[in-house]
Structure formats: C-alpha cells, structure tokens
C-alpha cells in the first residue's frame, strides 16, 4: 500500500524540492497543493530574484554618481521601466517553476490541486470540496512581512518590501524601520532610485550582529556617507502617528527624538505564513522552536515544516537543504529507520550597499569561534590595500579569515565588492576542512578573489610565527 503525502505550498523553493525528491519514490502517492495566483514561490515573486533586479538599476546609478571619471548629467532610474522589466523577468521565472511542478503532476501517482488547503484534524485537510486523510503532510507555505506592533502604526500607511518592489514613484522622504537583511538591501534603493531622504531606525546597537566588531560600524558609516542617510542605532520607535499633510511622525525612544517623513517603510523581518491553514484544528502548536532539526513539527512526527514556514532560518539555500532533509526523513520514517538532522554551514550573504558593498559570513566569525571554545587565529585584509579593488573603483571594505591552529579554515567574513561571489569558494574551504597552508596559490587573472590569496598568505605566516614561538618556549 502506498504512502500518501501532501505538500502544501508546492510551487515554493522548499515545497518544490520536496516534491521532486518524493515524486521519484514509487511507493509514495503525492498530492501537491498550491493556491498561489499565479504561483511560483516567494523567492521568485517577492524575494531574492525581484529585489536583485530592482537593486541592480540603482547600483548602476550609484556607480556612475560616485565615479569622478564620468562627466555629463547623472541619469535617473526609470522606476516604471525597472518595475516593468522586473515583472517580465519574474513572470518568466515563475512560469518555469510552475511548469516544473506541473510536469510532476503528469505522473501516475502525483496530483496537483490549485486550491486552498485547510486542516480539519491532524493530517486531515479540506481542499475544495474534498476531504483528504494523509500519512504525512509537508507545510511549505513561506512567509509574510512582519510589521512591528508599535502604538499608532495601525493608523498610518505602512509600506513593506513587496510595496517597494512594485513602486513606480516615491515621495520625498522616508522613515525606515529595521536595518536587517531587508532594510540594508532596500533602504539604499529608496535613496538612490527613489531620490528619498531616508532616516533608518534599528533597535540594535550595531549593524550586522552576526559579524565581528567593526564590520557593522563600517557599513553604517558607508550608508551615512554614500547615501546621505540618517542611521539611528540602539533606537526604538515608541509611537507613530499621521501628520496633517498625510505623512508620518515617528517618536523615537519615548521622545528623545522625533522624525517626520512622507512615507513609512517597515523592513523588520518576516514571519511564517500559517494564517488560514486551520492549524488550530490540529495538535500543532506553532511558536519558537516548534520544528526540530529533523524538520518534524513538535506535536506531530508525521508533519514536516520546511523553508520560511518553520521560522528557523528564512534563507533560500537553507530552505532547499531543509527540503532534502524532510523528504529523506519521510522515507526513513515510513520504513522505521533513523532520521537525519539538518545541520548546515553558516552561510549568509547580504546585498548591502546596493550590492556594491555586500556582506558575507561563511562558517565561524572570531566571536563565534571564541563562544564555541575554539582556539583560532584571525587575519584581516583591506580592499584598499589590493590594487585590483582600486582598479575596479571599489576600494571600500575588508575581509577576515578565521583558522584553527592546525590550519583548518573555520570561517570567512567579507564586507567588500564581490564578497558575495566568494561565498561558495569559502563554503567549500570550510566544509572540506581545508588546511589554509595547503591551499595552493593560483594564477588568478587579476580580479577581486586575490583578496582571498592575501588572507591565506597572512594566515599561513601567522601560524608559522605561532608555531615558532611555541617551539622556543
């Protein structure tokens, strides 16, 4: 007898990945469910793909504005054309995703339902006029923007990341709440593409909390200097109200500062999209840590939750890894076998500074290595000391490499041009536990990855000095 599995949110990155793996199992009957209109997944429709598209337009203007070798009038970003092109590309990408899932539904034991699923009991769902009892359920419904419960915020218009991606016009000034991943990527877009005077407020004392000291401070200074942005850190919006002219007034830290602007933007993260699923009709209890490392929900071992919906780590590549874990564990659980836990290398990429100054952390920072009780050596290299960065007119920022005393690469942090492109290389170095002393020099065509060579060389030299000092003791 086949095992019946339903995937709610099958068009998403995580749901689609589970579907592709389980569809190859001849002993599984698969019901794919997605009510998205037209559907295609969060990353494609409202996340990393469209945000990169619009940010790229502002990035080109920014590069031209700050390059004194260029003359003539500075062009504006055509917001209507930018959104039109974004929509065209997004439509194509989403269509490709849908066709991939729909092709699975052509198989004998796979069905696709383009309707809303609602739980009526544990692993019993209603879809249209059907009631379906299931052996396993995978929830992959993504996330929605989270708007903070600040007094008065319900009385003003709040723009989220979704609104920014579709905007063809902006007012003159903005207050931005939140400078995490979303805010650091979109706040400069409001300034450069939208021409807005931006005041950004964040509750943390320093940007980039996952980074070692200094990275966040340098990025904050960059935003202040390059985008003429007011950045208020260690600050809490305590009251929001509408102004008489249709704008917004934000009181900070109970009156310590008052900021007025034409528009309010909330970039304070995302939360799992679980509303309307009928979770209250089940034994499931969403909340902090409600989904374990096996991707199973705490109160029902036959319900798996993957991607943004589980609230663990809302990042695309993590979602796909979680999907593989969930699919494998469904098959193992069915056979009474041991389950595996999802444990990924820390790998975060943030397209800050309009992707001219992206931030990356792969593996350990010096701080996290110390917290883990690891002995380590850390070395830095600044972009301004590398001729390639100067030649590319991108000499801002720096990088740090963390290695163990035996040379094993533990982690990399980069806040510099093309840091995002180096993340995969450094992930391999960390996951393969490469010895920094054995990573050979390569004859790179002169380009920005040479900053990695500098880090490898400095770490090797520092380890040699450490070994020599130990030998003389």
N, C-alpha and C positions, 0 to 999 in steps of 0.2 A: 504494500500500500504506500502510495507516495505521500510525502510530507508537504503540507500546504503552507506556503509563506506569502505574506503580503508585505509590500513595500509602499509606505505612504510617503509620497514625495519622490517619485521615481525619476523625474526629469532632472533633479539636482545632481551636483557632482558626487555627493556621498551616496544618495539613493541609486543613481545610475551605476556606480561602481559595484554596489552590492548586487544589483540586478544582473550585470554582465557576468559576474562570477557564478551566481546561483543558477543562471539560465543554462549553464553547461552541465548541470547535475541532472542526470536522467531520473533520479528518484525524488525530484522536487517539482511540485506544482506551484507555479509562481503567478501571483496576481499583482500587477503594477498599477498603482493608483496615483493620479496627479490631476488636480483641478486648476492648475495654472493657466492663465489666459494671456498669451498663447502658450506659455510654459517654456522652460529652458534652463532653469536653475538660477539661484541667486547670484553666483559669481558672474555669470554671463549677463544677466539682465540688470542687476543693481549693484554689482560689486566690483571685483578687481578689473574686469575687462572694460566696462564703460568708464570707470574712473581713470584708468590709464589713458584712454582715448582723449578725454577732455583735458586732462593734465598735460598731455603732450603738446597741445596747442599753446597753453600758457608757457610751457617750458621753452618753446621756440622764441616767443616774445621776450621772455626773461633773458635768454642768452643774447639776443640782439641788443636789449636795453643796456646791458652791463658791459658790452664789448666796445671799447673806445676806438677800435679799428674800423667800425662801421659808421657810415655817415648817412645823412638823409633823415626823413621823418620816420619816427617809430610807428609801425603799423599797430592797429588794434586787433584784438581777437574777435573774429566774426562769430558771435555766440550762436546765431541761427544756423550758420553753416556747420559749426562744430557739433551742435546737437543733431543736426540732420545726418551728418556723416556717422556720428556715434550710433544713431538709431538704425541706420542702414547696415552697419557692420554687426551690431548687436542682433538684428533680425536674422542675419545670415548665420551667425554663430549659434543662436538659439535653435534655428531650424535644423542645423546639423545635429545638435544634441537630441532634438525630438526624433529625428529620423533614425538615429541610432537605437533609441529605446523602442520606437515603433517597429523596427526590424526584428527586435527580440520577440515582439508580440506575434510575429508570424509563425513562431514555433508552436508545436502541438500543445505543450504543457505551460504556455505562457499567455496571459491575458492582460490587456491594458484597458483600464477604466478611466475615462476622462471626467470624473465626478468627485465630489467631496466625500471623504471617509469620516465617519463618526463612530467612536466606541460606544457600545451599549452595554458591554460587560467585558470581563477580562478576555482579551483576544477574540472578541466578537464585535464585528463592525457592520455598520449600515452604509451601503454605497448605492445611492439612488433608491430604487425600490427593492434592493436585495439585502439580505442579512447573511453574512459570511462568517462561519466559525473557522478559526485558524489554529495551526500548530505553532506558528511563530509569526511575530509582527516586527517589522523594522520601521521605526519612525525616523524620517529624514526630511523634516519639514522646514529646515532652515531657521532663519532669524529675522527679526524686525528691528528697526531703530528704537533705541531706548531713550525716552525723554525724561529727564530728572524731575522729581516731584517738588519743584521749587514753588513756594507760595506765589500765586498770581500767574504762573506760566500758562494755566488753562485759559486765561483771558486774552492772550495775545497770539498772533500767528507765529508758529514755530516751523522753521524750515529744517529739514533733515537732509542727509546725504542724497536721498532719492530726489528731492527737490532741486538740489544743486545740479545734478546730472542732467536734468531736463530744462534748466533755466536758460532762457534766451535773452534775459535782461535782469539787471540787478540795480538796487538803489545805490545811494552814495556811500552809505556807511553800514557796518555790521558789528554786532556783538556775537562772538563765537564762544559757546560753552563746550569745553573739552578739547584738549590737545593730546589725545592718544593717537592711535593709528589713523583714525578717520580725520580728526582735526588737523593733524600735521600734514596730511596729504591734501585736504581740501581748503584749509584756510588760506594758503598762498594762492590758490586758484581764484578765490574771491578777490584777492588783492590784484593779481596780475591780469587775469582775464576779465574780471568784473569791474576793475577800477575802483574798488571799495576801500575806504578807510576802515581797517579791521582792528578791533580790540578783542583779544582772546583771553579767556579766563580758565584756569585749571586749578584744581584743589591740591595737586601735588607740588612739593617744593622745588622739583626739578623735572625737566622733560626726560624722556627715555628712562623710566625707572628700572628697566632690566639691564641697563648699561652701567659700566663703572663710572665713578665720579669724573666729571669733566666733559663727557660726550653731550649730555643734556644741556649743560651750560653753554657749550659752544653752539649748539643748534639754536638755542633761544636767542643768543646774540646775532646769529645769522638771520633769523626771522625779523628781529628788530631793525637790523641794518639794511638788509637787502629788500625787504618788503615793507619797510616803514610801519611795522606792526607793533601795537602795544601788547605786550605779553605780560599778563598778571599771573604770577605763580603763587602757590600757597594761599590761594584766594577762593572764597566760597560765595557764589551768588545766593543771597539770602532773600531777595524779594524782586519780583518782576511785575511791571505794570505798563499799560499802554500810555503813550503821550498824546497830547491833544492833536498833534499833526499826523497821527497814525503810525508813529514809530514806537520804540520800546525803550523803557528805562530800567536798568538793572542796578540794584543796590548790592554792593559787594561788602562782605564781612560786616553785616549789620550797620552799614552806614559809613564805614571807613572810606568808601569811595562810591561814587555814583557815575554810571556810564550810560549815555544815551546814544541811540543809533536808529537808522531807518528800518533795519531788519535784524531778526534774531535767528541764529543758527545753532542747532543742538547736534553736537558730534560726540555725545557721551556714551558711545558704545552701542551694542546690540544685545537683544535678549531672545531666547528661544521662542520660535513661533509655534506655540502649542494651543492658543485660543481656538475654540471651535472644534477641537478634536474629541471632546467628550471624555477627557481624562478623568473627570470627576466620577464617571460611571465605572471606573476600574479600581484596582488596588494600587495603581501607580501613584506616586507622590513626588512630583517634580520639585526640585529645590537644589540647594548646594550639595554637590557630590551624590546626586541621585542616580548617576550612571557610573558603573565601575569600569576598571581598566579592560575588562573583557567586553565592554560595550553593552552589558546587560543592565536593565533597569533594576534597582534595588529590590523592588517588591514583586517582580515577576521575571524569573530567569529565562522566560521564553519571549520576552520583549527586548529588542535591541534598539538602541538610540544612537544615531551617528551624525557627524557633522555639527553644524551650529545648533541643532535642536537639543543636543545634550549639555550645552553650556560649558564644556570642558576647555576647548581651545578653538575658537572660531577662525581657523585658517584653512585655506583650500587644500594644501598638500596634506595637512593633518587629517582633514575630512576623508580624503581618499585612503589614507593609511587606516583610519578607523573603519572604513567600509570593508577593507580587505580582512581586518580582524573580525568584524561581525560576521561576514559571510563564512569565513573559515570556522568560526565558533558555532554557528548554526549547524554546520555539517558535523562538527565534532560532538556537539550536544545531542544531536539526533542519534549518534552511534554510541553514546555513553562514554565518549573519550575525554581526555583532558583538554581544557580550554587554554588559549594563549591570551596574554595581556598586551595591550598596545603600549609600547614604550618607544617614543621617537626621540631622535636627537633634537635638542633645542635649535630651531631653525626659523628665525623671524626676519622678515625683510619689510622695511617701511620706506615708501617712496616719498620721503620728506623733501622739502626744498624743491618741489616740482620735479622730483627725480634727478635734480642736479646735485643734490647732496643727500642721497639715500642712506639709511641706517640699516646695518645688518648685524645680527648676532647669531653665530653658529656655535653650539656647544657651550662650554663654560666661559663666563667672564672671570676676571680675577676675584671679584667679590663672591661669586657663586662657588668658585673653587675653594675659597677660604671657608665659606659657610659649610661646605661639604667635608671640611677637614683634610683637604688635599694639599700636598706640598707642590709648589709650582714656581715657574719663572715667567714673568711677563715682559714683553718688549713692545715698543711703540715705533711707528714710522709716520711722519707727517707728509701730506701730499705736497706741501710747498718745498720739501727737500728733494723731490723727484722731478727731474727735468721733463718727463713725459706729461705730468699733470700741468706743468707750466705751459708746455707747448699746446696743450688742449684747452688753455684758458680755464682751468678748473683746479686751482691750487689750494682750495679750501679743504679742511678736514684732516682726519688722521685714522690710523688703524692700530689695533693691538692684537698681539698673538699671545696665547697662554699655553705653555707646555709643561709637562711633568719633568722631574729631574732626570728621568731616563730618556727624555727627548720626545715622548709621546705627545702629539698635538691634542690639546684639550679644548681649545676654543679660539674663536676669532671674532673681533668686533671691528666694524668699519663704518665710518661716517665720512664718506668721500665719494667723488664721482666714480660711477661704475662699481660701487661696492656691491650692489645687487647682483651683478653678473659674476661676482667672485664667490657668492654664497655656495653654489653647488660644488665648486672645487674644494672649498674648505669643509663642506659637509663630508665629502669623501675622505679628506685627510683625518677628520675626527672619527668617523665611523670605522675606518680601516685601521685606526690607531697607528698612523704612520709616525715614524721617528723623524723629527724635523732635520736631524743630521744626515739622514739618508735620502731626503728629497733632493734629487739632482737639480742643478741649475739647468735651465732650459734657455735656448737661444730664442727668446721671445722676439717677434717683430716689436719694435718699440711701442709699447702700449701700457695701459694702466695696471695690468696684473703684475708689472715689475715691482709694485709695492709689496707683493707677497714675497718676492725674492729677498727684498730688504728685510722683511720680518724673519724669514727663515735664516738668513745670514746672521742677523743680530742675535737670534735665539741660540744658534749654534755657538757663537762666540761667547755668549753669556754662560751657557752651560759649561763650556771649556774652562772659563775663568772660575766657575763654581767648583768644578772637579779639581782644578789645580789648587785652589785654596783649601779644599778638604784634604788633599793629599799631603799638604805641608803641616797640617795640624797634628 
